[in-house]
Every structure is written in C-alpha cells, then in structure tokens.
Amino acid sequence: MIKDSRNKGQGKGWDPSLPTRTLVNPPFQMDLRSNKTPDQGLIKTIRSRENPVYKSLVRLASSARARREQCAALLEGPHLIDAFRASGGTVETLVVSESGQAREEVRRLVKETAARSRVLLPDGLFDGISQAVTPTGVLAVIQTPAQGALPERLGTCLLLEGIQDPGNLGSILRTAVAIGLSHVLLSKGCAFAWSPKVLRAGQGAHFFLSIYEGVALHEVAAGFDGKVVATDPHASTSLFDVALGDRVAWIFGAEGGGVSSELATRANLRLRIPMPGPAESLNVAAAVAVCLFEQVRQTNHSAL
C-alpha cells in the first residue's frame, strides 16, 4: 500500500483542487461542472446490457481510444480505488457487482469513497467490463488529470523514451513514488500512462506523481541545469563512483532500441551499472530502481 504523503506540505502529485477536464459523453448522467456534493449512499441497479450507462461502461473498458477521448481511466479492485481515495480524489462512477457487495471490504470502500454516482451490476454484467482474471467486485471510473505546463525548474525527474511495456512503465512509476520523486516525463511512443495495465502495475503510484505525456524530452534535457544522466553498459564510469547530487534528470529508453541519438547527445554524464554476472543488460524497470535508490543512498535517504 502506498502511503499518502500528498497533504504534508510536499506540494506534488495528484491535486484534487486543480481544475479537471469534463468528460466527453460521460458514462453517467451528471454535470461535472457543477458543485454537486458526491452522493454517499444511493446506488442505481442496472440489469440490462442495453442500458445506455452500461453500454458506455463497456466502451470505456474495451477501448483505449474511448478512454483517451473522454479523459477517463478505470481503476479495478479495492487497492487501487483506496489509493485514489487516499489521494483526495472523487470517483465519477463507482461500479459494484452483486457478489462484491456481499464482501465487507467492498462495502466499506463504497461507504468511504467519495463518488458522484454508484452502480450495482449482476455478476454477469460486471464480468463484461472487468479486465481482471478474477473479477474483484468493484471498479471505478475516474477523470485523468489535465496536463499542465512543466515547472520552470525541475528537480530530479525521469525522462522516459519509448517505454512501451505497460508492466515496466507501471513498475517505474511505483519506484518513483517510493523514492519521493515528483515528476515523470514520457515521450511520444510510450505506453499510455493511464491504461489499465499500467495502473495495475503502478499500484496507486499515479495519484502521487505529476505525469507528463508526449513531451519533447530532448528539449527538456537541453534546458535542465543539473546533471543529465544516461546509462550505458559500455561507459567507463560506474554509477557507484559518481557524486550524483540532489538534482538529476535520468534518461531511460526502451529495452530493445535504447535511447535515441537525439536524446542521448543531451546527456552530460554517461554511467555504467556494474554487472559482474554474464547478463548483457538489465530490465529497464530494474535499471531505474538501481539508479534512483543509489541517488537516495547518496542523499542520506531523503526524498528527491
């Protein structure tokens, strides 16, 4: 479980006080521009596959395009929903299955989670929108945060280029939260950060980070006034032999293609992760973890 450090003066991550985007053709009948207090009790039961609300939920669950167009994401399972609740967010639609409602954990979550609408589905209908191997009995539709401008001066951050594997991307985001990072920047060609697979792998990390997608990373790297570090298995200098300091822009690329030459040339430091064994390289998520925790070690275990 990720601890909630959002409201402790750190000023980072998901900020429910910031403006959010109104969903296009939302799967629930409501005015997102209103100040209506989230309903804490009323649950609407749907039993027909032809119900327009259910059809919209099916489309969101099955179509990445629909989720992007509607600026929406699906959280499945008590852990993810609880992490979102802890971050201060309000769920748009909370969906519960009949078998899920019979579980104390789910009933507690329904009671404690701020949601603008609630829907109860028979198990057969719920299974039609669930993407878990074993349906968890509860899922939530949330709005993804509007992407604002980058800060004028970034602290330690991740510049991720072409990371297409959802599991790797989610694991990287989880590591970023673990070391107290604030900003993660993704190039075009990375997996959609708010896809169900990335959300599951992130285990709630999304709600404690500022994530920027479609960023021209070479421009950010060129303007960064700290160390810009790229890992290179052939570099002469070891990661463990350099004083990293507290402001590093870390560049990581996809496992297959690595970092593009355009971005690689922006690095002012190339470091090697020592690997005494016969392996040629590390999984990118593992490489990110090694580098970030080495920086944490050098900065006396303080958040970056």
Backbone hydrogen bonds, N-H to C=O, Kabsch-Sander energy under -0.5 kcal/mol:
donor,donor_aa,acceptor,acceptor_aa,energy
5,S,3,K,-0.9
8,K,5,S,-1.1
11,G,6,R,-0.6
14,W,207,F,-1.1
18,L,15,D,-1.8
21,R,144,T,-0.5
25,N,23,L,-0.6
30,M,28,F,-1.1
32,L,30,M,-0.7
34,S,31,D,-1.7
39,D,115,A,-0.6
44,K,118,R,-2.6
45,T,43,I,-0.5
46,I,120,L,-2.4
51,N,48,S,-1.2
55,K,51,N,-2.5
56,S,52,P,-2.0
57,L,53,V,-2.0
58,V,54,Y,-2.4
59,R,55,K,-2.1
60,L,56,S,-2.3
61,A,57,L,-2.3
62,S,58,V,-1.9
63,S,59,R,-1.6
64,A,62,S,-0.5
67,R,63,S,-1.8
68,R,64,A,-2.3
69,E,65,R,-2.9
70,Q,66,A,-2.2
71,C,68,R,-1.1
72,A,67,R,-2.6
73,A,142,I,-2.2
75,L,73,A,-0.5
75,L,140,A,-2.8
76,E,74,L,-0.5
77,G,138,V,-2.5
81,I,77,G,-1.9
82,D,78,P,-2.6
83,A,79,H,-2.1
84,F,80,L,-2.2
85,R,81,I,-2.6
86,A,82,D,-2.5
87,S,83,A,-1.2
88,G,85,R,-1.5
89,G,84,F,-1.7
91,V,114,A,-2.6
92,E,141,V,-2.4
93,T,141,V,-1.3
94,L,117,S,-2.5
95,V,93,T,-0.5
95,V,139,L,-3.4
96,V,119,V,-2.8
97,S,137,G,-2.2
98,E,121,L,-1.6
101,Q,97,S,-2.3
102,A,98,E,-0.6
102,A,99,S,-0.5
103,R,100,G,-2.0
107,R,103,R,-2.4
108,R,104,E,-2.5
109,L,105,E,-1.9
110,V,106,V,-2.7
111,K,107,R,-2.0
112,E,108,R,-2.2
113,T,109,L,-1.8
116,R,91,V,-2.1
117,S,92,E,-0.8
119,V,94,L,-2.9
120,L,44,K,-2.7
121,L,96,V,-2.9
125,L,122,P,-0.5
126,F,122,P,-2.4
127,D,123,D,-2.7
128,G,124,G,-0.7
128,G,125,L,-0.6
129,I,126,F,-1.7
130,S,126,F,-1.5
139,L,95,V,-2.5
140,A,75,L,-2.7
141,V,93,T,-2.8
142,I,73,A,-2.5
142,I,140,A,-0.5
144,T,71,C,-2.4
148,G,146,A,-0.8
156,T,246,D,-0.6
156,T,304,L,-0.7
157,C,248,V,-2.1
158,L,183,H,-1.5
159,L,250,W,-3.3
160,L,158,L,-0.6
160,L,185,L,-3.0
161,E,159,L,-0.5
161,E,252,F,-2.7
162,G,160,L,-0.6
164,Q,162,G,-1.1
169,L,165,D,-2.4
170,G,166,P,-2.7
171,S,167,G,-2.2
172,I,168,N,-2.4
173,L,169,L,-2.3
174,R,170,G,-2.0
175,T,171,S,-2.1
176,A,172,I,-2.5
177,V,173,L,-1.9
178,A,174,R,-1.9
179,I,175,T,-1.6
180,G,177,V,-1.2
181,L,176,A,-2.7
182,S,156,T,-0.6
183,H,156,T,-0.6
184,V,210,S,-2.2
185,L,158,L,-2.9
186,L,212,Y,-3.2
187,S,160,L,-2.3
190,C,187,S,-1.4
191,A,163,I,-2.8
195,S,192,F,-1.9
199,L,195,S,-2.6
200,R,196,P,-2.4
201,A,197,K,-2.2
202,G,198,V,-2.2
203,Q,199,L,-1.2
204,G,199,L,-0.7
205,A,202,G,-1.4
207,F,204,G,-1.0
208,F,205,A,-2.1
209,L,206,H,-1.2
210,S,182,S,-2.8
211,I,209,L,-0.7
212,Y,184,V,-2.5
215,V,186,L,-3.0
217,L,215,V,-1.5
219,E,216,A,-0.9
220,V,216,A,-1.5
221,A,217,L,-3.0
222,A,218,H,-2.0
223,G,219,E,-1.4
224,F,220,V,-0.7
224,F,221,A,-0.8
227,K,247,R,-1.6
229,V,227,K,-0.6
229,V,249,A,-2.0
230,A,269,L,-2.2
231,T,251,I,-0.8
232,D,271,L,-2.9
235,A,232,D,-2.0
239,L,272,R,-2.7
241,D,238,S,-1.7
242,V,239,L,-0.9
244,L,242,V,-1.0
249,A,227,K,-2.9
250,W,157,C,-2.6
250,W,248,V,-0.8
251,I,229,V,-3.2
252,F,159,L,-2.3
252,F,250,W,-0.5
254,A,161,E,-0.9
254,A,258,G,-0.8
258,G,254,A,-2.3
264,A,260,S,-2.9
265,T,261,S,-1.9
266,R,263,L,-1.7
267,A,264,A,-1.4
268,N,228,V,-1.6
269,L,228,V,-1.4
271,L,230,A,-2.1
272,R,237,T,-2.7
287,A,283,N,-2.5
288,V,284,V,-2.3
289,A,285,A,-1.9
290,V,286,A,-2.4
291,C,287,A,-2.3
292,L,288,V,-2.7
293,F,289,A,-2.3
294,E,290,V,-1.6
295,Q,291,C,-1.8
296,V,292,L,-2.2
297,R,293,F,-2.4
298,Q,294,E,-2.1
299,T,295,Q,-1.5
300,N,297,R,-1.2
301,H,296,V,-2.7
302,S,299,T,-1.1
304,L,179,I,-1.6
